[in-house]
């Protein structure tokens, strides 16, 4: 992930505070069949921060987060390139284009983190093949992948303040993306109490998805921590 100059639409925002960088994730596919003469076959640049990646078969699965774009012009003049994250592909002359259509972005009920969760599937063997991109409104923190599914997990915290006392609880949302011949497809979403430690807190066994979480805090006598294992069906 690299930082790029602030886009023009952000500079137009005047006094509204906004980061002065635009994170992008860059991919280079390099042919190393001749170690003495490596050759770059294809380059891609995605608007967004890389969370994790996996390589299975002839595909690179890239998971990214990207904040929503502020709309600074009349809605009637707004294009999909103003709203959606963009990417560049050397196979397309490095022209900057949106990751898809607005109608293709999945919006689930009660989105806890309103930003783009992007999964890009990049062919690594047939470098002339089109990149397949799936996006939803959500957030990614940890990734686990099997040969059949890509799982993306995100923990959300909620805090309650009453009469000088505070309490918090956390829950983890997991998204399942089914692996298809031409990319991935959002197949299911589920939520369990607690937080996960890392990618090794998730796995797939047969037709079930298993996730281990921790609930509570070890220093909170009113809600001491406990470990839990949840087994979820794939439907």
PyMOL commands that set and color helices and strands:
alter all, ss='L'
color gray80, all
select helices_A, chain A and resi 8-11+35-37+75-77+80-83+90-92+102-104+199-201+221-223
alter helices_A, ss='H'
color red, helices_A
select strands_A, chain A and resi 2-4+22-31+39-47+49-56+59-67+86-89+97-98+115-123+132-137+142-145+149-162+165-180+183-193+202-205+208-215+226-233
alter strands_A, ss='S'
color yellow, strands_A
deselect
rebuild
show_as cartoon
